[in-house]
Amino acid sequence: MSEAGSGPGAPAERGKTSTGVDNVVTAPRLFATVFSRSSLSKCVPIALFVGTVLSLVNQGSVLFAGTVTAVTWIRVAVNFLVPFCVSSAGFYGSQRAMWRAMRLSHRRHT
C-alpha cells in the first residue's frame, strides 16, 4: 500500500502486505493519500470535466458576454475545487475501507 503512512499517533497493526512481507499496516494519511499520484490521476480529470460543465452552465453567459469580474473567476475556481474535493473524499474513503478490511482480516487470522 503506497498511500499508507506511519505518522505520529497513527494506529498500527501487524499484517502481511500485498507482497507477502510482514509489515506494519497503518491507516492512510489524509494529505498523503489525496495528493498521491494514484489519487490525482483519477480526481483531477473528474474535477476538470465537472468544473468545465458547471462553469459553462453557471457562468457561461457572463464568460461569453465578456463581463467577467474577479467574483466570476472565484466562482469558476470553486466550480473546479468542489468536484476535486468530492472525488478526493471518495478516493480517501475507499482507501480507508481497504485499510479497515485488511485490519479486520488480520485480526481474524491472529
Biopython code that builds the backbone (N, CA, C, O; Angstrom):
import numpy as np
from Bio.PDB.StructureBuilder import StructureBuilder

atoms = [
    (1, "MET", "N", (0.837, -1.186, 0.000)),
    (1, "MET", "CA", (0.000, 0.000, 0.000)),
    (1, "MET", "C", (0.872, 1.236, 0.000)),
    (1, "MET", "O", (1.424, 1.604, 1.037)),
    (2, "SER", "N", (1.005, 1.869, -1.120)),
    (2, "SER", "CA", (1.892, 3.014, -1.209)),
    (2, "SER", "C", (1.314, 4.242, -0.527)),
    (2, "SER", "O", (2.073, 5.111, -0.100)),
    (3, "GLU", "N", (-0.013, 4.342, -0.410)),
    (3, "GLU", "CA", (-0.609, 5.511, 0.211)),
    (3, "GLU", "C", (-0.580, 5.446, 1.734)),
    (3, "GLU", "O", (-0.743, 6.467, 2.402)),
    (4, "ALA", "N", (-0.376, 4.259, 2.283)),
    (4, "ALA", "CA", (-0.365, 4.144, 3.732)),
    (4, "ALA", "C", (0.904, 4.768, 4.266)),
    (4, "ALA", "O", (1.967, 4.666, 3.653)),
    (5, "GLY", "N", (0.788, 5.409, 5.402)),
    (5, "GLY", "CA", (1.950, 6.039, 6.003)),
    (5, "GLY", "C", (1.977, 5.750, 7.476)),
    (5, "GLY", "O", (1.011, 5.238, 8.041)),
    (6, "SER", "N", (3.077, 6.078, 8.091)),
    (6, "SER", "CA", (3.174, 5.897, 9.524)),
    (6, "SER", "C", (3.556, 7.221, 10.129)),
    (6, "SER", "O", (4.716, 7.631, 10.078)),
    (7, "GLY", "N", (2.600, 7.873, 10.689)),
    (7, "GLY", "CA", (2.854, 9.153, 11.319)),
    (7, "GLY", "C", (2.649, 9.039, 12.812)),
    (7, "GLY", "O", (2.178, 8.013, 13.302)),
    (8, "PRO", "N", (2.995, 10.074, 13.532)),
    (8, "PRO", "CA", (2.788, 10.051, 14.971)),
    (8, "PRO", "C", (1.310, 9.886, 15.292)),
    (8, "PRO", "O", (0.464, 10.597, 14.749)),
    (9, "GLY", "N", (1.017, 8.976, 16.147)),
    (9, "GLY", "CA", (-0.358, 8.753, 16.558)),
    (9, "GLY", "C", (-1.166, 7.906, 15.602)),
    (9, "GLY", "O", (-2.346, 7.658, 15.853)),
    (10, "ALA", "N", (-0.566, 7.453, 14.510)),
    (10, "ALA", "CA", (-1.293, 6.618, 13.559)),
    (10, "ALA", "C", (-1.430, 5.216, 14.130)),
    (10, "ALA", "O", (-0.440, 4.623, 14.559)),
    (11, "PRO", "N", (-2.655, 4.673, 14.140)),
    (11, "PRO", "CA", (-2.826, 3.322, 14.662)),
    (11, "PRO", "C", (-2.124, 2.322, 13.761)),
    (11, "PRO", "O", (-2.216, 2.412, 12.536)),
    (12, "ALA", "N", (-1.435, 1.384, 14.353)),
    (12, "ALA", "CA", (-0.687, 0.408, 13.560)),
    (12, "ALA", "C", (-1.107, -1.000, 13.925)),
    (12, "ALA", "O", (-1.403, -1.300, 15.082)),
    (13, "GLU", "N", (-1.129, -1.845, 12.935)),
    (13, "GLU", "CA", (-1.418, -3.264, 13.096)),
    (13, "GLU", "C", (-0.329, -4.020, 12.363)),
    (13, "GLU", "O", (0.213, -3.528, 11.373)),
    (14, "ARG", "N", (-0.009, -5.196, 12.832)),
    (14, "ARG", "CA", (0.936, -6.023, 12.095)),
    (14, "ARG", "C", (0.138, -6.853, 11.109)),
    (14, "ARG", "O", (-0.927, -7.371, 11.444)),
    (15, "GLY", "N", (0.647, -6.979, 9.902)),
    (15, "GLY", "CA", (-0.049, -7.769, 8.901)),
    (15, "GLY", "C", (0.836, -8.014, 7.706)),
    (15, "GLY", "O", (1.971, -7.540, 7.646)),
    (16, "LYS", "N", (0.314, -8.749, 6.766)),
    (16, "LYS", "CA", (1.038, -9.036, 5.538)),
    (16, "LYS", "C", (0.682, -7.974, 4.507)),
    (16, "LYS", "O", (-0.487, -7.626, 4.336)),
    (17, "THR", "N", (1.691, -7.469, 3.830)),
    (17, "THR", "CA", (1.437, -6.535, 2.739)),
    (17, "THR", "C", (1.077, -7.322, 1.495)),
    (17, "THR", "O", (1.068, -8.553, 1.518)),
    (18, "SER", "N", (0.782, -6.627, 0.413)),
    (18, "SER", "CA", (0.402, -7.306, -0.824)),
    (18, "SER", "C", (1.555, -8.149, -1.375)),
    (18, "SER", "O", (1.325, -9.058, -2.172)),
    (19, "THR", "N", (2.783, -7.862, -0.963)),
    (19, "THR", "CA", (3.926, -8.648, -1.416)),
    (19, "THR", "C", (4.191, -9.836, -0.502)),
    (19, "THR", "O", (5.101, -10.625, -0.758)),
    (20, "GLY", "N", (3.401, -9.970, 0.569)),
    (20, "GLY", "CA", (3.568, -11.088, 1.479)),
    (20, "GLY", "C", (4.599, -10.850, 2.564)),
    (20, "GLY", "O", (4.897, -11.757, 3.341)),
    (21, "VAL", "N", (5.145, -9.655, 2.630)),
    (21, "VAL", "CA", (6.156, -9.336, 3.628)),
    (21, "VAL", "C", (5.455, -8.853, 4.883)),
    (21, "VAL", "O", (4.529, -8.044, 4.826)),
    (22, "ASP", "N", (5.916, -9.369, 6.025)),
    (22, "ASP", "CA", (5.352, -8.929, 7.294)),
    (22, "ASP", "C", (5.709, -7.464, 7.500)),
    (22, "ASP", "O", (6.887, -7.107, 7.481)),
    (23, "ASN", "N", (4.726, -6.629, 7.693)),
    (23, "ASN", "CA", (4.956, -5.196, 7.785)),
    (23, "ASN", "C", (3.902, -4.584, 8.694)),
    (23, "ASN", "O", (2.896, -5.224, 9.000)),
    (24, "VAL", "N", (4.122, -3.368, 9.121)),
    (24, "VAL", "CA", (3.139, -2.656, 9.911)),
    (24, "VAL", "C", (2.128, -2.033, 8.958)),
    (24, "VAL", "O", (2.505, -1.334, 8.017)),
    (25, "VAL", "N", (0.854, -2.285, 9.198)),
    (25, "VAL", "CA", (-0.211, -1.737, 8.371)),
    (25, "VAL", "C", (-0.776, -0.538, 9.108)),
    (25, "VAL", "O", (-1.266, -0.675, 10.229)),
    (26, "THR", "N", (-0.715, 0.632, 8.499)),
    (26, "THR", "CA", (-1.188, 1.843, 9.155)),
    (26, "THR", "C", (-2.340, 2.449, 8.383)),
    (26, "THR", "O", (-2.527, 2.181, 7.196)),
    (27, "ALA", "N", (-3.105, 3.269, 9.078)),
    (27, "ALA", "CA", (-4.222, 3.960, 8.439)),
    (27, "ALA", "C", (-3.683, 4.926, 7.398)),
    (27, "ALA", "O", (-2.622, 5.520, 7.595)),
    (28, "PRO", "N", (-4.409, 5.093, 6.278)),
    (28, "PRO", "CA", (-3.952, 6.041, 5.263)),
    (28, "PRO", "C", (-4.022, 7.472, 5.802)),
    (28, "PRO", "O", (-5.009, 7.865, 6.424)),
    (29, "ARG", "N", (-2.970, 8.235, 5.558)),
    (29, "ARG", "CA", (-2.954, 9.639, 5.974)),
    (29, "ARG", "C", (-3.689, 10.464, 4.931)),
    (29, "ARG", "O", (-3.551, 10.223, 3.732)),
    (30, "LEU", "N", (-4.464, 11.429, 5.383)),
    (30, "LEU", "CA", (-5.347, 12.197, 4.501)),
    (30, "LEU", "C", (-4.587, 12.888, 3.369)),
    (30, "LEU", "O", (-4.857, 12.615, 2.200)),
    (31, "PHE", "N", (-3.650, 13.768, 3.688)),
    (31, "PHE", "CA", (-2.993, 14.545, 2.638)),
    (31, "PHE", "C", (-2.081, 13.685, 1.768)),
    (31, "PHE", "O", (-1.982, 13.907, 0.561)),
    (32, "ALA", "N", (-1.419, 12.711, 2.374)),
    (32, "ALA", "CA", (-0.565, 11.822, 1.578)),
    (32, "ALA", "C", (-1.401, 11.022, 0.589)),
    (32, "ALA", "O", (-0.954, 10.752, -0.526)),
    (33, "THR", "N", (-2.606, 10.641, 0.987)),
    (33, "THR", "CA", (-3.486, 9.871, 0.111)),
    (33, "THR", "C", (-4.107, 10.760, -0.964)),
    (33, "THR", "O", (-4.101, 10.407, -2.143)),
    (34, "VAL", "N", (-4.638, 11.906, -0.562)),
    (34, "VAL", "CA", (-5.329, 12.795, -1.512)),
    (34, "VAL", "C", (-4.378, 13.324, -2.579)),
    (34, "VAL", "O", (-4.771, 13.486, -3.734)),
    (35, "PHE", "N", (-3.124, 13.596, -2.202)),
    (35, "PHE", "CA", (-2.182, 14.154, -3.172)),
    (35, "PHE", "C", (-1.211, 13.118, -3.717)),
    (35, "PHE", "O", (-0.157, 13.461, -4.251)),
    (36, "SER", "N", (-1.577, 11.843, -3.578)),
    (36, "SER", "CA", (-0.765, 10.783, -4.176)),
    (36, "SER", "C", (-1.003, 10.749, -5.683)),
    (36, "SER", "O", (-2.009, 11.257, -6.179)),
    (37, "ARG", "N", (-0.072, 10.148, -6.391)),
    (37, "ARG", "CA", (-0.190, 10.060, -7.851)),
    (37, "ARG", "C", (-1.467, 9.321, -8.262)),
    (37, "ARG", "O", (-2.157, 9.743, -9.191)),
    (38, "SER", "N", (-1.780, 8.220, -7.572)),
    (38, "SER", "CA", (-2.965, 7.443, -7.957)),
    (38, "SER", "C", (-4.256, 8.226, -7.719)),
    (38, "SER", "O", (-5.206, 8.111, -8.493)),
    (39, "SER", "N", (-4.291, 9.015, -6.658)),
    (39, "SER", "CA", (-5.475, 9.831, -6.398)),
    (39, "SER", "C", (-5.601, 10.956, -7.421)),
    (39, "SER", "O", (-6.668, 11.154, -8.002)),
    (40, "LEU", "N", (-4.523, 11.684, -7.638)),
    (40, "LEU", "CA", (-4.568, 12.814, -8.569)),
    (40, "LEU", "C", (-4.884, 12.372, -9.990)),
    (40, "LEU", "O", (-5.556, 13.092, -10.728)),
    (41, "SER", "N", (-4.401, 11.184, -10.383)),
    (41, "SER", "CA", (-4.666, 10.718, -11.745)),
    (41, "SER", "C", (-6.144, 10.397, -11.964)),
    (41, "SER", "O", (-6.606, 10.345, -13.104)),
    (42, "LYS", "N", (-6.878, 10.182, -10.884)),
    (42, "LYS", "CA", (-8.317, 9.923, -11.002)),
    (42, "LYS", "C", (-9.140, 11.182, -10.729)),
    (42, "LYS", "O", (-10.121, 11.444, -11.426)),
    (43, "CYS", "N", (-8.751, 11.953, -9.730)),
    (43, "CYS", "CA", (-9.575, 13.075, -9.274)),
    (43, "CYS", "C", (-9.434, 14.332, -10.129)),
    (43, "CYS", "O", (-10.409, 15.062, -10.311)),
    (44, "VAL", "N", (-8.247, 14.596, -10.653)),
    (44, "VAL", "CA", (-8.058, 15.805, -11.471)),
    (44, "VAL", "C", (-8.889, 15.749, -12.759)),
    (44, "VAL", "O", (-9.552, 16.736, -13.078)),
    (45, "PRO", "N", (-8.884, 14.640, -13.514)),
    (45, "PRO", "CA", (-9.742, 14.619, -14.714)),
    (45, "PRO", "C", (-11.232, 14.787, -14.385)),
    (45, "PRO", "O", (-11.968, 15.424, -15.138)),
    (46, "ILE", "N", (-11.663, 14.223, -13.276)),
    (46, "ILE", "CA", (-13.065, 14.396, -12.863)),
    (46, "ILE", "C", (-13.345, 15.862, -12.594)),
    (46, "ILE", "O", (-14.342, 16.408, -13.066)),
    (47, "ALA", "N", (-12.453, 16.506, -11.826)),
    (47, "ALA", "CA", (-12.636, 17.917, -11.492)),
    (47, "ALA", "C", (-12.613, 18.794, -12.743)),
    (47, "ALA", "O", (-13.383, 19.749, -12.843)),
    (48, "LEU", "N", (-11.742, 18.480, -13.691)),
    (48, "LEU", "CA", (-11.673, 19.272, -14.927)),
    (48, "LEU", "C", (-12.950, 19.153, -15.748)),
    (48, "LEU", "O", (-13.465, 20.148, -16.259)),
    (49, "PHE", "N", (-13.457, 17.929, -15.870)),
    (49, "PHE", "CA", (-14.682, 17.735, -16.651)),
    (49, "PHE", "C", (-15.887, 18.379, -15.962)),
    (49, "PHE", "O", (-16.610, 19.170, -16.568)),
    (50, "VAL", "N", (-16.092, 18.031, -14.690)),
    (50, "VAL", "CA", (-17.263, 18.549, -13.970)),
    (50, "VAL", "C", (-17.157, 20.058, -13.792)),
    (50, "VAL", "O", (-18.156, 20.763, -13.931)),
    (51, "GLY", "N", (-15.967, 20.566, -13.488)),
    (51, "GLY", "CA", (-15.778, 22.002, -13.322)),
    (51, "GLY", "C", (-16.062, 22.775, -14.597)),
    (51, "GLY", "O", (-16.640, 23.861, -14.557)),
    (52, "THR", "N", (-15.655, 22.217, -15.729)),
    (52, "THR", "CA", (-15.936, 22.864, -17.013)),
    (52, "THR", "C", (-17.433, 22.922, -17.280)),
    (52, "THR", "O", (-17.962, 23.961, -17.676)),
    (53, "VAL", "N", (-18.107, 21.810, -17.062)),
    (53, "VAL", "CA", (-19.561, 21.774, -17.283)),
    (53, "VAL", "C", (-20.268, 22.757, -16.351)),
    (53, "VAL", "O", (-21.126, 23.523, -16.790)),
    (54, "LEU", "N", (-19.910, 22.737, -15.066)),
    (54, "LEU", "CA", (-20.542, 23.656, -14.107)),
    (54, "LEU", "C", (-20.271, 25.115, -14.461)),
    (54, "LEU", "O", (-21.161, 25.959, -14.365)),
    (55, "SER", "N", (-19.043, 25.404, -14.867)),
    (55, "SER", "CA", (-18.700, 26.783, -15.219)),
    (55, "SER", "C", (-19.476, 27.255, -16.438)),
    (55, "SER", "O", (-19.943, 28.394, -16.477)),
    (56, "LEU", "N", (-19.614, 26.385, -17.434)),
    (56, "LEU", "CA", (-20.381, 26.765, -18.622)),
    (56, "LEU", "C", (-21.855, 26.958, -18.295)),
    (56, "LEU", "O", (-22.493, 27.883, -18.799)),
    (57, "VAL", "N", (-22.390, 26.089, -17.459)),
    (57, "VAL", "CA", (-23.805, 26.201, -17.094)),
    (57, "VAL", "C", (-24.051, 27.431, -16.217)),
    (57, "VAL", "O", (-24.975, 28.206, -16.461)),
    (58, "ASN", "N", (-23.210, 27.597, -15.194)),
    (58, "ASN", "CA", (-23.462, 28.656, -14.211)),
    (58, "ASN", "C", (-22.910, 30.026, -14.611)),
    (58, "ASN", "O", (-23.507, 31.047, -14.270)),
    (59, "GLN", "N", (-21.795, 30.068, -15.320)),
    (59, "GLN", "CA", (-21.146, 31.345, -15.634)),
    (59, "GLN", "C", (-20.982, 31.585, -17.126)),
    (59, "GLN", "O", (-20.384, 32.581, -17.533)),
    (60, "GLY", "N", (-21.505, 30.687, -17.938)),
    (60, "GLY", "CA", (-21.314, 30.777, -19.385)),
    (60, "GLY", "C", (-21.742, 32.093, -19.987)),
    (60, "GLY", "O", (-21.016, 32.665, -20.800)),
    (61, "SER", "N", (-22.906, 32.586, -19.604)),
    (61, "SER", "CA", (-23.397, 33.841, -20.199)),
    (61, "SER", "C", (-22.480, 35.006, -19.851)),
    (61, "SER", "O", (-22.247, 35.875, -20.691)),
    (62, "VAL", "N", (-21.962, 35.040, -18.642)),
    (62, "VAL", "CA", (-21.049, 36.107, -18.234)),
    (62, "VAL", "C", (-19.719, 35.968, -18.973)),
    (62, "VAL", "O", (-19.149, 36.959, -19.428)),
    (63, "LEU", "N", (-19.229, 34.730, -19.089)),
    (63, "LEU", "CA", (-17.955, 34.498, -19.765)),
    (63, "LEU", "C", (-18.029, 34.895, -21.242)),
    (63, "LEU", "O", (-17.127, 35.554, -21.757)),
    (64, "PHE", "N", (-19.094, 34.495, -21.909)),
    (64, "PHE", "CA", (-19.214, 34.784, -23.346)),
    (64, "PHE", "C", (-19.601, 36.233, -23.625)),
    (64, "PHE", "O", (-19.332, 36.744, -24.713)),
    (65, "ALA", "N", (-20.223, 36.896, -22.666)),
    (65, "ALA", "CA", (-20.562, 38.316, -22.845)),
    (65, "ALA", "C", (-19.350, 39.204, -22.603)),
    (65, "ALA", "O", (-19.345, 40.374, -22.986)),
    (66, "GLY", "N", (-18.334, 38.655, -21.975)),
    (66, "GLY", "CA", (-17.127, 39.429, -21.722)),
    (66, "GLY", "C", (-17.236, 40.362, -20.529)),
    (66, "GLY", "O", (-16.462, 41.313, -20.409)),
    (67, "THR", "N", (-18.181, 40.100, -19.655)),
    (67, "THR", "CA", (-18.382, 40.948, -18.476)),
    (67, "THR", "C", (-17.876, 40.250, -17.207)),
    (67, "THR", "O", (-18.516, 40.298, -16.156)),
    (68, "VAL", "N", (-16.738, 39.616, -17.329)),
    (68, "VAL", "CA", (-16.172, 38.831, -16.235)),
    (68, "VAL", "C", (-15.561, 39.759, -15.190)),
    (68, "VAL", "O", (-14.859, 40.716, -15.518)),
    (69, "THR", "N", (-15.841, 39.456, -13.937)),
    (69, "THR", "CA", (-15.243, 40.198, -12.816)),
    (69, "THR", "C", (-14.413, 39.230, -11.980)),
    (69, "THR", "O", (-14.369, 38.033, -12.265)),
    (70, "ALA", "N", (-13.766, 39.745, -10.966)),
    (70, "ALA", "CA", (-12.985, 38.897, -10.054)),
    (70, "ALA", "C", (-13.890, 37.886, -9.357)),
    (70, "ALA", "O", (-13.486, 36.749, -9.111)),
    (71, "VAL", "N", (-15.090, 38.293, -9.048)),
    (71, "VAL", "CA", (-16.042, 37.386, -8.395)),
    (71, "VAL", "C", (-16.395, 36.233, -9.320)),
    (71, "VAL", "O", (-16.560, 35.102, -8.863)),
    (72, "THR", "N", (-16.512, 36.502, -10.606)),
    (72, "THR", "CA", (-16.802, 35.447, -11.574)),
    (72, "THR", "C", (-15.692, 34.410, -11.568)),
    (72, "THR", "O", (-15.965, 33.210, -11.581)),
    (73, "TRP", "N", (-14.431, 34.864, -11.548)),
    (73, "TRP", "CA", (-13.310, 33.924, -11.553)),
    (73, "TRP", "C", (-13.252, 33.112, -10.267)),
    (73, "TRP", "O", (-12.849, 31.949, -10.285)),
    (74, "ILE", "N", (-13.648, 33.711, -9.162)),
    (74, "ILE", "CA", (-13.719, 32.957, -7.894)),
    (74, "ILE", "C", (-14.776, 31.864, -8.009)),
    (74, "ILE", "O", (-14.556, 30.734, -7.574)),
    (75, "ARG", "N", (-15.906, 32.198, -8.587)),
    (75, "ARG", "CA", (-16.968, 31.204, -8.780)),
    (75, "ARG", "C", (-16.522, 30.083, -9.709)),
    (75, "ARG", "O", (-16.835, 28.916, -9.470)),
    (76, "VAL", "N", (-15.796, 30.427, -10.762)),
    (76, "VAL", "CA", (-15.278, 29.408, -11.683)),
    (76, "VAL", "C", (-14.293, 28.499, -10.942)),
    (76, "VAL", "O", (-14.330, 27.278, -11.097)),
    (77, "ALA", "N", (-13.418, 29.099, -10.140)),
    (77, "ALA", "CA", (-12.459, 28.296, -9.372)),
    (77, "ALA", "C", (-13.170, 27.334, -8.423)),
    (77, "ALA", "O", (-12.761, 26.181, -8.282)),
    (78, "VAL", "N", (-14.217, 27.799, -7.783)),
    (78, "VAL", "CA", (-14.990, 26.943, -6.872)),
    (78, "VAL", "C", (-15.658, 25.815, -7.653)),
    (78, "VAL", "O", (-15.795, 24.704, -7.140)),
    (79, "ASN", "N", (-16.078, 26.091, -8.895)),
    (79, "ASN", "CA", (-16.676, 25.046, -9.732)),
    (79, "ASN", "C", (-15.701, 23.904, -10.000)),
    (79, "ASN", "O", (-16.135, 22.777, -10.237)),
    (80, "PHE", "N", (-14.411, 24.164, -9.969)),
    (80, "PHE", "CA", (-13.398, 23.122, -10.142)),
    (80, "PHE", "C", (-12.974, 22.523, -8.805)),
    (80, "PHE", "O", (-12.687, 21.329, -8.718)),
    (81, "LEU", "N", (-12.935, 23.341, -7.778)),
    (81, "LEU", "CA", (-12.477, 22.890, -6.466)),
    (81, "LEU", "C", (-13.450, 21.908, -5.816)),
    (81, "LEU", "O", (-13.022, 20.916, -5.227)),
    (82, "VAL", "N", (-14.730, 22.169, -5.915)),
    (82, "VAL", "CA", (-15.722, 21.302, -5.269)),
    (82, "VAL", "C", (-15.686, 19.877, -5.824)),
    (82, "VAL", "O", (-15.636, 18.939, -5.028)),
    (83, "PRO", "N", (-15.710, 19.660, -7.145)),
    (83, "PRO", "CA", (-15.640, 18.271, -7.617)),
    (83, "PRO", "C", (-14.318, 17.588, -7.265)),
    (83, "PRO", "O", (-14.288, 16.376, -7.051)),
    (84, "PHE", "N", (-13.222, 18.357, -7.205)),
    (84, "PHE", "CA", (-11.946, 17.770, -6.787)),
    (84, "PHE", "C", (-12.039, 17.289, -5.341)),
    (84, "PHE", "O", (-11.595, 16.185, -5.024)),
    (85, "CYS", "N", (-12.607, 18.104, -4.475)),
    (85, "CYS", "CA", (-12.743, 17.714, -3.060)),
    (85, "CYS", "C", (-13.665, 16.509, -2.893)),
    (85, "CYS", "O", (-13.379, 15.612, -2.100)),
    (86, "VAL", "N", (-14.763, 16.487, -3.633)),
    (86, "VAL", "CA", (-15.712, 15.373, -3.523)),
    (86, "VAL", "C", (-15.079, 14.069, -4.026)),
    (86, "VAL", "O", (-15.194, 13.036, -3.367)),
    (87, "SER", "N", (-14.423, 14.110, -5.171)),
    (87, "SER", "CA", (-13.812, 12.886, -5.692)),
    (87, "SER", "C", (-12.630, 12.457, -4.821)),
    (87, "SER", "O", (-12.392, 11.260, -4.660)),
    (88, "SER", "N", (-11.893, 13.404, -4.261)),
    (88, "SER", "CA", (-10.792, 13.065, -3.358)),
    (88, "SER", "C", (-11.308, 12.436, -2.077)),
    (88, "SER", "O", (-10.701, 11.502, -1.552)),
    (89, "ALA", "N", (-12.420, 12.939, -1.573)),
    (89, "ALA", "CA", (-13.016, 12.354, -0.370)),
    (89, "ALA", "C", (-13.456, 10.917, -0.645)),
    (89, "ALA", "O", (-13.296, 10.042, 0.206)),
    (90, "GLY", "N", (-14.002, 10.678, -1.820)),
    (90, "GLY", "CA", (-14.379, 9.312, -2.192)),
    (90, "GLY", "C", (-13.179, 8.399, -2.308)),
    (90, "GLY", "O", (-13.226, 7.248, -1.875)),
    (91, "PHE", "N", (-12.093, 8.908, -2.895)),
    (91, "PHE", "CA", (-10.874, 8.118, -3.015)),
    (91, "PHE", "C", (-10.313, 7.794, -1.633)),
    (91, "PHE", "O", (-9.934, 6.655, -1.363)),
    (92, "TYR", "N", (-10.262, 8.792, -0.765)),
    (92, "TYR", "CA", (-9.747, 8.565, 0.589)),
    (92, "TYR", "C", (-10.630, 7.562, 1.336)),
    (92, "TYR", "O", (-10.128, 6.687, 2.042)),
    (93, "GLY", "N", (-11.942, 7.695, 1.173)),
    (93, "GLY", "CA", (-12.857, 6.753, 1.823)),
    (93, "GLY", "C", (-12.639, 5.328, 1.356)),
    (93, "GLY", "O", (-12.716, 4.395, 2.155)),
    (94, "SER", "N", (-12.368, 5.149, 0.071)),
    (94, "SER", "CA", (-12.123, 3.796, -0.444)),
    (94, "SER", "C", (-10.808, 3.245, 0.107)),
    (94, "SER", "O", (-10.724, 2.060, 0.428)),
    (95, "GLN", "N", (-9.787, 4.086, 0.221)),
    (95, "GLN", "CA", (-8.512, 3.646, 0.788)),
    (95, "GLN", "C", (-8.676, 3.270, 2.256)),
    (95, "GLN", "O", (-8.100, 2.287, 2.723)),
    (96, "ARG", "N", (-9.456, 4.053, 2.970)),
    (96, "ARG", "CA", (-9.703, 3.767, 4.391)),
    (96, "ARG", "C", (-10.495, 2.470, 4.545)),
    (96, "ARG", "O", (-10.237, 1.688, 5.460)),
    (97, "ALA", "N", (-11.462, 2.242, 3.649)),
    (97, "ALA", "CA", (-12.240, 0.997, 3.707)),
    (97, "ALA", "C", (-11.352, -0.212, 3.448)),
    (97, "ALA", "O", (-11.509, -1.250, 4.090)),
    (98, "MET", "N", (-10.413, -0.080, 2.502)),
    (98, "MET", "CA", (-9.484, -1.192, 2.250)),
    (98, "MET", "C", (-8.592, -1.434, 3.466)),
    (98, "MET", "O", (-8.307, -2.580, 3.813)),
    (99, "TRP", "N", (-8.155, -0.356, 4.108)),
    (99, "TRP", "CA", (-7.324, -0.487, 5.308)),
    (99, "TRP", "C", (-8.108, -1.196, 6.415)),
    (99, "TRP", "O", (-7.585, -2.092, 7.078)),
    (100, "ARG", "N", (-9.351, -0.791, 6.607)),
    (100, "ARG", "CA", (-10.168, -1.431, 7.647)),
    (100, "ARG", "C", (-10.391, -2.907, 7.350)),
    (100, "ARG", "O", (-10.333, -3.740, 8.255)),
    (101, "ALA", "N", (-10.647, -3.236, 6.086)),
    (101, "ALA", "CA", (-10.853, -4.638, 5.714)),
    (101, "ALA", "C", (-9.583, -5.443, 5.958)),
    (101, "ALA", "O", (-9.648, -6.578, 6.431)),
    (102, "MET", "N", (-8.440, -4.868, 5.642)),
    (102, "MET", "CA", (-7.170, -5.546, 5.865)),
    (102, "MET", "C", (-6.932, -5.742, 7.362)),
    (102, "MET", "O", (-6.465, -6.797, 7.791)),
    (103, "ARG", "N", (-7.255, -4.721, 8.146)),
    (103, "ARG", "CA", (-7.078, -4.795, 9.598)),
    (103, "ARG", "C", (-7.999, -5.857, 10.195)),
    (103, "ARG", "O", (-7.583, -6.631, 11.057)),
    (104, "LEU", "N", (-9.246, -5.892, 9.737)),
    (104, "LEU", "CA", (-10.206, -6.876, 10.226)),
    (104, "LEU", "C", (-9.776, -8.285, 9.836)),
    (104, "LEU", "O", (-9.865, -9.208, 10.646)),
    (105, "SER", "N", (-9.309, -8.457, 8.599)),
    (105, "SER", "CA", (-8.842, -9.752, 8.136)),
    (105, "SER", "C", (-7.660, -10.228, 8.971)),
    (105, "SER", "O", (-7.569, -11.406, 9.317)),
    (106, "HIS", "N", (-6.760, -9.308, 9.291)),
    (106, "HIS", "CA", (-5.600, -9.663, 10.111)),
    (106, "HIS", "C", (-6.021, -10.105, 11.505)),
    (106, "HIS", "O", (-5.480, -11.065, 12.053)),
    (107, "ARG", "N", (-6.997, -9.394, 12.075)),
    (107, "ARG", "CA", (-7.464, -9.738, 13.419)),
    (107, "ARG", "C", (-8.107, -11.123, 13.454)),
    (107, "ARG", "O", (-8.000, -11.842, 14.447)),
    (108, "ARG", "N", (-8.770, -11.486, 12.366)),
    (108, "ARG", "CA", (-9.421, -12.807, 12.318)),
    (108, "ARG", "C", (-8.387, -13.930, 12.207)),
    (108, "ARG", "O", (-8.631, -15.053, 12.650)),
    (109, "HIS", "N", (-7.236, -13.620, 11.614)),
    (109, "HIS", "CA", (-6.208, -14.643, 11.427)),
    (109, "HIS", "C", (-5.188, -14.704, 12.538)),
    (109, "HIS", "O", (-4.277, -15.531, 12.491)),
    (110, "THR", "N", (-5.315, -13.850, 13.537)),
    (110, "THR", "CA", (-4.357, -13.897, 14.654)),
    (110, "THR", "C", (-4.982, -14.449, 15.892)),
    (110, "THR", "O", (-4.319, -14.558, 16.923)),
]
sb = StructureBuilder()
sb.init_structure("model")
sb.init_model(0)
sb.init_chain("A")
sb.init_seg("    ")
for serial, (resi, resn, name, xyz) in enumerate(atoms, 1):
    if name == "N":
        sb.init_residue(resn, " ", resi, " ")
    sb.init_atom(name, np.array(xyz, "f"), 0.0, 1.0, " ", f" {name:<3s}", serial, name[0])
structure = sb.get_structure()
